[in-house]
C-alpha cells in the first residue's frame, strides 16, 4: 500500500536511486517504454487501463507489444523494495520522467498518488501502437481512444529519440537517432532529412506526411525548445491517464531539480 504524500526527502532519495541506476546501467529507453506501455492502454470510453502498474502482471506483460519489458519490471524491484511506500504505478512513471531528464530531455512535472491495480484489471491485447501502420491507426485506434490529441501524437513520438528497435522484441532492428541515449529533436530532423542507417518506420514517416501531423513535426524539427515544452506537457498527460488519484495524493505536479 502507498502512503502519501511522498515527502520532499523521500522524493529526492528515490530520484537519486534512479539516477544511480541509469549511471550504472543506461537503461533509460526501456524505462520510458515501460511507463508508456503501462499508461498507453487507457481507453477513455470505458475508463479502463492507464497508469496503474497492471503491466507487471500476466497476461499483460506477455502481450506482443510488451516484449522485453519484464526485464524493466525486474530491474525496478530492488528500488521498490527500498521505497515500499511508493506504488509501482508511481515508480514506473517517475522512473520514466527521471530517465528523460538524465538523458538531457525536459523536466516533466510529476505528481505522486497513483494506486496499483490487481491482476484482474489487466487490459486486453491490441491497445498499443503497431509500428507497421500509419496515421489513421495512431490517431483513431490508439491516441484518440486515450483522449489525446494529434499534437500529443507527434510530441510523444519524439520519445523515439531514445533507444532502438530490437529484432527479438518488435521485429525491427536499429536506432532512430545517432545518439540513442540523448533526448533531443534529432528524431524530427531525421523525418525531413533522413540519414543513412537510421530507422524510419511507417508510424514515423506518417508524421512528416499526414497534414494534421506535419506542421507539429516541422516545428519540433526546427526548434528543440518548442519540442521540449510540448513533450513535457503531453508526457504529463500520458503519465496520468486513467488515474483515480489516492485521497492523500500530491496536490499538484511539481518539477524535480
GUTOR-496160 format. One line per 8 residues: number of its first residue (from 1); for each residue x, y, z of N, C-alpha, C. Coordinates in steps of 0.05 Angstrom, whole numbers, padded with zeros to 5 digits, always signed. Layout:
NUM	X Y Z X Y Z X Y Z ~ ...
//
This chain:
1	+00017 -00024 +00000 +00000 +00000 +00000 +00018 +00025 +00000 ~ +00007 +00046 -00011 +00022 +00070 -00013 +00014 +00089 +00010 ~ +00034 +00104 +00019 +00028 +00125 +00038 +00037 +00151 +00026 ~ +00019 +00170 +00026 +00026 +00195 +00014 +00018 +00218 +00032 ~ +00025 +00243 +00026 +00042 +00249 +00003 +00071 +00240 +00009 ~ +00086 +00237 -00013 +00114 +00230 -00011 +00130 +00255 -00002 ~ +00145 +00252 +00019 +00160 +00276 +00029 +00181 +00284 +00009 ~ +00189 +00309 +00010 +00210 +00320 -00008 +00235 +00304 -00005
9	+00241 +00295 +00020 +00266 +00280 +00025 +00265 +00253 +00011 ~ +00242 +00239 +00014 +00239 +00213 +00001 +00239 +00215 -00029 ~ +00226 +00236 -00039 +00226 +00240 -00068 +00255 +00244 -00078 ~ +00271 +00259 -00064 +00299 +00264 -00072 +00315 +00238 -00070 ~ +00310 +00222 -00049 +00324 +00196 -00046 +00317 +00178 -00069 ~ +00291 +00177 -00077 +00283 +00160 -00099 +00295 +00170 -00125 ~ +00295 +00196 -00129 +00307 +00207 -00153 +00337 +00199 -00155 ~ +00351 +00201 -00132 +00380 +00194 -00132 +00384 +00165 -00137
17	+00366 +00148 -00127 +00369 +00119 -00131 +00365 +00112 -00161 ~ +00346 +00126 -00174 +00342 +00122 -00203 +00365 +00133 -00219 ~ +00375 +00156 -00211 +00399 +00168 -00225 +00422 +00148 -00224 ~ +00427 +00136 -00200 +00449 +00118 -00196 +00445 +00093 -00214 ~ +00420 +00084 -00216 +00414 +00061 -00234 +00421 +00067 -00263 ~ +00413 +00091 -00272 +00418 +00099 -00300 +00448 +00103 -00305 ~ +00462 +00111 -00285 +00491 +00115 -00288 +00505 +00088 -00291 ~ +00495 +00068 -00275 +00507 +00042 -00275 +00498 +00026 -00300
25	+00472 +00028 -00306 +00460 +00013 -00329 +00444 +00033 -00345 ~ +00454 +00043 -00367 +00440 +00063 -00382 +00415 +00052 -00396 ~ +00395 +00045 -00379 +00370 +00032 -00389 +00348 +00053 -00392 ~ +00355 +00078 -00395 +00335 +00100 -00397 +00313 +00093 -00418 ~ +00321 +00083 -00442 +00300 +00079 -00463 +00279 +00059 -00454 ~ +00287 +00036 -00443 +00268 +00015 -00436 +00250 +00024 -00413 ~ +00260 +00042 -00395 +00243 +00052 -00373 +00222 +00071 -00384 ~ +00229 +00086 -00404 +00209 +00104 -00417 +00188 +00086 -00430
33	+00197 +00065 -00443 +00178 +00047 -00457 +00160 +00033 -00437 ~ +00171 +00025 -00414 +00154 +00012 -00393 +00131 +00030 -00384 ~ +00138 +00055 -00378 +00118 +00074 -00368 +00097 +00080 -00390 ~ +00107 +00083 -00415 +00090 +00088 -00438 +00070 +00065 -00441 ~ +00080 +00041 -00440 +00063 +00017 -00446 +00044 +00011 -00423 ~ +00051 +00020 -00398 +00032 +00017 -00376 +00009 +00037 -00379 ~ +00016 +00062 -00385 -00004 +00083 -00387 -00020 +00081 -00413 ~ -00006 +00072 -00434 -00018 +00074 -00461 -00040 +00055 -00468
41	-00048 +00039 -00448 -00071 +00021 -00452 -00098 +00034 -00446 ~ -00097 +00060 -00438 -00121 +00073 -00429 -00142 +00076 -00451 ~ -00167 +00071 -00443 -00190 +00075 -00461 -00209 +00095 -00447 ~ -00212 +00118 -00460 -00228 +00139 -00448 -00258 +00132 -00447 ~ -00267 +00116 -00466 -00296 +00109 -00467 -00303 +00090 -00445 ~ -00286 +00071 -00439 -00293 +00051 -00419 -00279 +00057 -00392 ~ -00261 +00077 -00392 -00246 +00085 -00367 -00231 +00061 -00356 ~ -00219 +00045 -00374 -00202 +00022 -00366 -00174 +00027 -00375
49	-00155 +00012 -00362 -00127 +00015 -00368 -00115 +00040 -00357 ~ -00091 +00047 -00367 -00078 +00071 -00357 -00054 +00065 -00339 ~ -00044 +00086 -00326 -00020 +00085 -00310 -00026 +00073 -00282 ~ -00029 +00046 -00282 -00037 +00033 -00257 -00021 +00008 -00250 ~ +00002 +00004 -00264 +00021 -00018 -00259 +00010 -00045 -00266 ~ -00012 -00047 -00281 -00022 -00073 -00289 -00002 -00088 -00307 ~ +00017 -00073 -00318 +00037 -00084 -00337 +00055 -00104 -00323 ~ +00056 -00104 -00296 +00073 -00123 -00282 +00061 -00151 -00280
57	+00037 -00154 -00289 +00023 -00180 -00287 +00020 -00194 -00314 ~ +00017 -00220 -00313 +00007 -00235 -00336 -00023 -00231 -00337 ~ -00036 -00230 -00360 -00024 -00234 -00387 -00012 -00209 -00399 ~ -00016 -00186 -00386 -00008 -00161 -00399 +00022 -00160 -00406 ~ +00039 -00169 -00387 +00067 -00168 -00393 +00076 -00188 -00414 ~ +00057 -00205 -00422 +00063 -00224 -00444 +00053 -00215 -00471 ~ +00039 -00192 -00472 +00029 -00182 -00498 +00052 -00176 -00516 ~ +00048 -00180 -00542 +00070 -00177 -00562 +00084 -00150 -00560
65	+00068 -00128 -00557 +00079 -00101 -00556 +00097 -00097 -00532 ~ +00094 -00114 -00511 +00110 -00111 -00487 +00134 -00130 -00485 ~ +00141 -00142 -00507 +00165 -00160 -00507 +00189 -00145 -00496 ~ +00203 -00158 -00478 +00227 -00146 -00466 +00222 -00130 -00441 ~ +00197 -00123 -00435 +00192 -00105 -00412 +00192 -00119 -00385 ~ +00191 -00146 -00385 +00194 -00160 -00359 +00221 -00153 -00346 ~ +00241 -00149 -00363 +00268 -00142 -00353 +00266 -00115 -00338 ~ +00252 -00096 -00349 +00249 -00069 -00336 +00235 -00071 -00310
73	+00213 -00087 -00309 +00198 -00091 -00285 +00216 -00103 -00263 ~ +00232 -00123 -00271 +00250 -00136 -00251 +00272 -00117 -00243 ~ +00282 -00101 -00261 +00304 -00082 -00254 +00295 -00062 -00233 ~ +00269 -00055 -00232 +00259 -00036 -00213 +00252 -00048 -00186 ~ +00251 -00075 -00185 +00243 -00088 -00160 +00261 -00080 -00136 ~ +00287 -00080 -00138 +00304 -00072 -00115 +00298 -00043 -00106 ~ +00291 -00026 -00125 +00285 +00002 -00117 +00258 +00003 -00103 ~ +00239 -00013 -00113 +00213 -00014 -00100 +00216 -00024 -00071
81	+00234 -00044 -00068 +00239 -00055 -00041 +00250 -00033 -00022 ~ +00266 -00015 -00033 +00277 +00007 -00017 +00256 +00028 -00010 ~ +00236 +00030 -00028 +00215 +00051 -00025 +00187 +00038 -00025 ~ +00181 +00020 -00006 +00156 +00004 -00007 +00131 +00021 -00005 ~ +00134 +00046 +00005 +00110 +00063 +00008 +00102 +00076 -00019 ~ +00119 +00073 -00039 +00113 +00085 -00065 +00101 +00063 -00083 ~ +00078 +00069 -00096 +00065 +00049 -00112 +00082 +00042 -00137 ~ +00077 +00018 -00147 +00091 +00010 -00172 +00082 +00030 -00194
89	+00057 +00038 -00195 +00047 +00056 -00216 +00063 +00082 -00215 ~ +00067 +00093 -00191 +00083 +00117 -00189 +00112 +00112 -00197 ~ +00123 +00090 -00187 +00151 +00084 -00192 +00157 +00082 -00222 ~ +00139 +00067 -00237 +00144 +00064 -00266 +00143 +00091 -00280 ~ +00124 +00108 -00272 +00122 +00134 -00286 +00144 +00153 -00278 ~ +00152 +00153 -00252 +00173 +00170 -00243 +00200 +00162 -00255 ~ +00204 +00135 -00257 +00229 +00126 -00270 +00232 +00136 -00298 ~ +00210 +00138 -00312 +00210 +00149 -00340 +00216 +00178 -00340
97	+00204 +00193 -00322 +00209 +00222 -00320 +00239 +00228 -00315 ~ +00251 +00212 -00296 +00279 +00216 -00290 +00297 +00206 -00313 ~ +00288 +00185 -00326 +00304 +00175 -00349 +00307 +00196 -00370 ~ +00285 +00211 -00376 +00285 +00231 -00396 +00303 +00255 -00388 ~ +00299 +00264 -00363 +00316 +00286 -00353 +00345 +00279 -00353 ~ +00352 +00254 -00345 +00380 +00246 -00344 +00392 +00243 -00372 ~ +00375 +00239 -00392 +00385 +00237 -00420 +00386 +00265 -00433 ~ +00382 +00286 -00417 +00384 +00313 -00428 +00358 +00324 -00438
105	+00336 +00310 -00432 +00310 +00319 -00441 +00297 +00339 -00421 ~ +00272 +00345 -00426 +00258 +00365 -00409 +00252 +00354 -00381 ~ +00249 +00372 -00362 +00240 +00364 -00336 +00209 +00364 -00336 ~ +00198 +00341 -00330 +00169 +00337 -00332 +00156 +00338 -00305 ~ +00136 +00355 -00301 +00122 +00357 -00275 +00111 +00330 -00267 ~ +00113 +00323 -00241 +00104 +00297 -00232 +00089 +00299 -00206 ~ +00068 +00283 -00204 +00052 +00281 -00180 +00050 +00252 -00171 ~ +00056 +00247 -00146 +00053 +00220 -00134 +00025 +00216 -00125
113	+00015 +00191 -00127 -00011 +00184 -00117 -00027 +00165 -00134 ~ -00013 +00150 -00153 -00027 +00131 -00170 -00030 +00105 -00154 ~ -00055 +00095 -00150 -00058 +00069 -00137 -00051 +00047 -00157 ~ -00041 +00024 -00146 -00036 +00000 -00162 -00063 -00016 -00165 ~ -00066 -00029 -00187 -00090 -00046 -00190 -00082 -00076 -00188 ~ -00102 -00093 -00182 -00096 -00122 -00181 -00095 -00134 -00209 ~ -00085 -00158 -00211 -00080 -00171 -00237 -00105 -00173 -00255 ~ -00129 -00175 -00242 -00153 -00178 -00259 -00159 -00153 -00275
121	-00145 -00131 -00269 -00150 -00106 -00284 -00133 -00104 -00308 ~ -00117 -00124 -00315 -00101 -00124 -00340 -00120 -00118 -00364 ~ -00110 -00103 -00382 -00126 -00096 -00406 -00122 -00117 -00428 ~ -00140 -00119 -00447 -00136 -00138 -00469 -00114 -00129 -00488 ~ -00103 -00148 -00502 -00081 -00142 -00521 -00092 -00124 -00544 ~ -00074 -00109 -00557 -00082 -00094 -00581 -00087 -00065 -00576 ~ -00080 -00055 -00552 -00085 -00026 -00546 -00061 -00008 -00551 ~ -00038 -00020 -00559 -00014 -00005 -00563 -00008 -00002 -00593
129	+00008 +00018 -00600 +00013 +00024 -00629 +00026 +00001 -00644 ~ +00019 -00002 -00669 +00031 -00021 -00687 +00049 -00005 -00706 ~ +00075 -00011 -00705 +00095 +00004 -00720 +00092 +00002 -00750 ~ +00078 -00019 -00759 +00074 -00023 -00788 +00052 -00005 -00799 ~ +00037 +00007 -00782 +00013 +00022 -00791 +00019 +00052 -00791 ~ +00000 +00068 -00802 +00006 +00096 -00806 -00013 +00114 -00790 ~ -00017 +00138 -00799 -00030 +00159 -00784 -00058 +00152 -00774 ~ -00074 +00140 -00791 -00102 +00134 -00783 -00103 +00115 -00759
137	-00084 +00095 -00759 -00082 +00077 -00737 -00074 +00091 -00712 ~ -00053 +00108 -00714 -00044 +00122 -00690 -00066 +00140 -00679 ~ -00079 +00153 -00698 -00100 +00173 -00690 -00125 +00159 -00679 ~ -00137 +00141 -00695 -00163 +00131 -00688 -00162 +00107 -00669 ~ -00143 +00089 -00673 -00143 +00064 -00657 -00129 +00069 -00630 ~ -00110 +00087 -00629 -00093 +00089 -00605 -00097 +00115 -00590 ~ -00088 +00137 -00600 -00087 +00162 -00584 -00114 +00175 -00579 ~ -00131 +00176 -00599 -00157 +00188 -00594 -00173 +00170 -00574
145	-00169 +00144 -00576 -00181 +00126 -00556 -00173 +00134 -00527 ~ -00148 +00143 -00525 -00138 +00151 -00498 -00148 +00179 -00490 ~ -00160 +00193 -00509 -00167 +00221 -00504 -00145 +00241 -00509 ~ -00125 +00232 -00525 -00103 +00250 -00532 -00107 +00262 -00559 ~ -00092 +00283 -00565 -00096 +00299 -00590 -00075 +00292 -00611 ~ -00079 +00303 -00635 -00059 +00300 -00656 -00032 +00312 -00648 ~ -00032 +00334 -00634 -00007 +00346 -00624 +00007 +00327 -00604 ~ -00009 +00315 -00586 +00003 +00295 -00568 +00016 +00272 -00583
153	+00003 +00263 -00604 +00014 +00241 -00620 +00042 +00248 -00630 ~ +00045 +00272 -00641 +00071 +00280 -00653 +00091 +00284 -00631 ~ +00084 +00299 -00610 +00103 +00305 -00589 +00113 +00279 -00576 ~ +00094 +00261 -00569 +00102 +00236 -00555 +00118 +00217 -00573 ~ +00114 +00219 -00599 +00130 +00203 -00618 +00160 +00211 -00616 ~ +00165 +00235 -00607 +00192 +00245 -00603 +00208 +00230 -00582 ~ +00194 +00214 -00566 +00209 +00197 -00547 +00226 +00176 -00561 ~ +00221 +00172 -00587 +00238 +00154 -00602 +00266 +00165 -00605
161	+00271 +00189 -00595 +00298 +00199 -00593 +00315 +00180 -00577 ~ +00302 +00166 -00558 +00316 +00147 -00541 +00312 +00119 -00550 ~ +00334 +00104 -00550 +00332 +00075 -00554 +00333 +00066 -00583 ~ +00327 +00041 -00586 +00329 +00028 -00613 +00309 +00005 -00614 ~ +00304 -00004 -00638 +00288 -00028 -00641 +00305 -00053 -00640 ~ +00294 -00074 -00629 +00308 -00099 -00626 +00292 -00121 -00641 ~ +00306 -00135 -00658 +00293 -00156 -00675 +00276 -00175 -00658 ~ +00286 -00183 -00634 +00273 -00203 -00618 +00249 -00191 -00603
169	+00245 -00165 -00603 +00223 -00153 -00589 +00201 -00143 -00609 ~ +00210 -00126 -00627 +00190 -00113 -00646 +00191 -00125 -00674 ~ +00212 -00140 -00680 +00216 -00149 -00707 +00232 -00130 -00724 ~ +00237 -00106 -00713 +00253 -00086 -00727 +00280 -00084 -00714 ~ +00300 -00073 -00728 +00327 -00070 -00717 +00338 -00043 -00724 ~ +00350 -00030 -00704 +00363 -00004 -00709 +00354 +00018 -00692 ~ +00368 +00041 -00693 +00362 +00064 -00676 +00350 +00086 -00694 ~ +00333 +00103 -00681 +00321 +00126 -00695 +00340 +00150 -00698
177	+00359 +00151 -00679 +00377 +00174 -00679 +00406 +00165 -00676 ~ +00425 +00184 -00680 +00453 +00177 -00680 +00463 +00174 -00651 ~ +00449 +00185 -00631 +00456 +00181 -00603 +00432 +00171 -00587 ~ +00428 +00145 -00586 +00403 +00134 -00574 +00400 +00138 -00544 ~ +00419 +00150 -00531 +00416 +00156 -00502 +00414 +00186 -00497 ~ +00410 +00201 -00519 +00408 +00230 -00516 +00380 +00239 -00525 ~ +00366 +00253 -00508 +00339 +00262 -00514 +00339 +00290 -00526 ~ +00334 +00292 -00552 +00332 +00318 -00566 +00314 +00315 -00590
185	+00315 +00335 -00608 +00296 +00335 -00631 +00308 +00323 -00656 ~ +00330 +00308 -00654 +00342 +00296 -00678 +00322 +00277 -00692 ~ +00305 +00264 -00677 +00285 +00246 -00689 +00268 +00261 -00710 ~ +00260 +00285 -00703 +00243 +00301 -00722 +00259 +00311 -00746 ~ +00284 +00319 -00741 +00301 +00327 -00763 +00304 +00305 -00783 ~ +00307 +00281 -00773 +00311 +00257 -00790 +00286 +00250 -00806 ~ +00262 +00259 -00797 +00238 +00254 -00813 +00238 +00269 -00839 ~ +00250 +00293 -00838 +00250 +00310 -00862 +00276 +00308 -00878
193	+00298 +00301 -00865 +00323 +00296 -00878 +00335 +00270 -00869 ~ +00324 +00248 -00879 +00332 +00221 -00869 +00362 +00216 -00872 ~ +00374 +00207 -00850 +00403 +00200 -00851 +00406 +00170 -00856 ~ +00427 +00164 -00871 +00433 +00136 -00877 +00436 +00120 -00852 ~ +00423 +00096 -00851 +00427 +00078 -00829 +00409 +00082 -00805 ~ +00393 +00104 -00805 +00375 +00108 -00783 +00347 +00098 -00789 ~ +00333 +00089 -00769 +00307 +00076 -00772 +00285 +00096 -00779 ~ +00268 +00089 -00797 +00244 +00104 -00804 +00222 +00083 -00809
201	+00204 +00080 -00790 +00182 +00061 -00794 +00158 +00075 -00806 ~ +00138 +00060 -00815 +00113 +00072 -00826 +00101 +00092 -00806 ~ +00101 +00084 -00780 +00089 +00101 -00760 +00106 +00126 -00755 ~ +00131 +00127 -00764 +00147 +00151 -00762 +00142 +00169 -00787 ~ +00144 +00156 -00810 +00141 +00171 -00835 +00115 +00187 -00837 ~ +00094 +00176 -00826 +00068 +00189 -00828 +00068 +00216 -00814 ~ +00086 +00220 -00795 +00087 +00246 -00780 +00096 +00269 -00799 ~ +00111 +00262 -00819 +00120 +00283 -00838 +00102 +00284 -00862
209	+00082 +00266 -00864 +00065 +00265 -00888 +00036 +00272 -00882 ~ +00026 +00263 -00859 -00002 +00269 -00852 -00006 +00299 -00848 ~ -00025 +00311 -00861 -00029 +00341 -00859 -00033 +00350 -00830 ~ -00046 +00334 -00814 -00051 +00343 -00786 -00026 +00340 -00768 ~ -00008 +00323 -00776 +00016 +00318 -00760 +00040 +00335 -00769 ~ +00041 +00340 -00795 +00066 +00351 -00808 +00074 +00378 -00796 ~ +00055 +00395 -00791 +00062 +00422 -00780 +00076 +00420 -00753 ~ +00066 +00403 -00735 +00078 +00399 -00709 +00106 +00387 -00712
217	+00108 +00367 -00729 +00134 +00354 -00733 +00155 +00374 -00743 ~ +00146 +00391 -00762 +00165 +00411 -00773 +00173 +00431 -00751 ~ +00154 +00440 -00735 +00161 +00458 -00712 +00182 +00445 -00694 ~ +00178 +00420 -00688 +00197 +00407 -00670 +00224 +00402 -00682 ~ +00224 +00397 -00709 +00250 +00394 -00723 +00265 +00421 -00722 ~ +00250 +00443 -00724 +00262 +00470 -00726 +00270 +00480 -00698 ~ +00257 +00472 -00677 +00261 +00485 -00651 +00260 +00464 -00628 ~ +00283 +00459 -00617 +00285 +00439 -00595 +00269 +00448 -00570
225	+00269 +00474 -00565 +00255 +00484 -00541 +00225 +00480 -00544 ~ +00215 +00485 -00567 +00186 +00481 -00573 +00179 +00451 -00568 ~ +00196 +00434 -00579 +00192 +00405 -00575 +00192 +00398 -00545 ~ +00212 +00408 -00530 +00214 +00401 -00502 +00189 +00411 -00486 ~ +00180 +00435 -00492 +00157 +00445 -00478 +00132 +00429 -00483 ~ +00127 +00423 -00509 +00104 +00407 -00516 +00106 +00378 -00507 ~ +00130 +00367 -00509 +00134 +00340 -00500 +00128 +00337 -00470 ~ +00138 +00355 -00454 +00134 +00354 -00425 +00104 +00354 -00418
233	+00089 +00371 -00432 +00060 +00374 -00427 +00046 +00348 -00436 ~ +00053 +00337 -00459 +00040 +00312 -00468 +00048 +00288 -00451 ~ +00073 +00287 -00443 +00082 +00265 -00427 +00067 +00265 -00400 ~ +00064 +00288 -00388 +00049 +00290 -00363 +00021 +00279 -00366 ~ +00008 +00287 -00388 -00019 +00277 -00394 -00019 +00246 -00395 ~ -00001 +00235 -00411 +00002 +00206 -00414 +00006 +00193 -00387 ~ +00023 +00204 -00370 +00031 +00192 -00345 +00008 +00192 -00325 ~ -00013 +00207 -00330 -00036 +00209 -00312 -00062 +00197 -00323
241	-00060 +00183 -00346 -00084 +00172 -00358 -00096 +00151 -00340 ~ -00122 +00153 -00336 -00138 +00133 -00321 -00133 +00133 -00292 ~ -00118 +00152 -00281 -00111 +00151 -00253 -00134 +00160 -00235 ~ -00141 +00143 -00216 -00161 +00150 -00196 -00143 +00158 -00172 ~ -00137 +00184 -00170 -00117 +00193 -00150 -00125 +00184 -00122 ~ -00105 +00174 -00107 -00109 +00167 -00079 -00117 +00193 -00063 ~ -00132 +00189 -00042 -00141 +00212 -00026 -00117 +00229 -00016 ~ -00095 +00216 -00011 -00072 +00231 +00000 -00051 +00238 -00022
249	-00059 +00237 -00047 -00040 +00243 -00069 -00030 +00271 -00067 ~ -00007 +00276 -00079 +00004 +00303 -00081 -00018 +00322 -00092 ~ -00019 +00346 -00082 -00040 +00365 -00091 -00036 +00373 -00120 ~ -00010 +00374 -00128 -00005 +00382 -00156 +00022 +00370 -00165 ~ +00026 +00371 -00191 +00051 +00361 -00202 +00073 +00382 -00199 ~ +00097 +00374 -00191 +00119 +00392 -00188 +00143 +00381 -00203 ~ +00162 +00399 -00210 +00185 +00391 -00226 +00208 +00385 -00207 ~ +00224 +00365 -00213 +00247 +00358 -00197 +00271 +00374 -00205
257	+00287 +00381 -00186 +00311 +00398 -00190 +00331 +00384 -00209
//
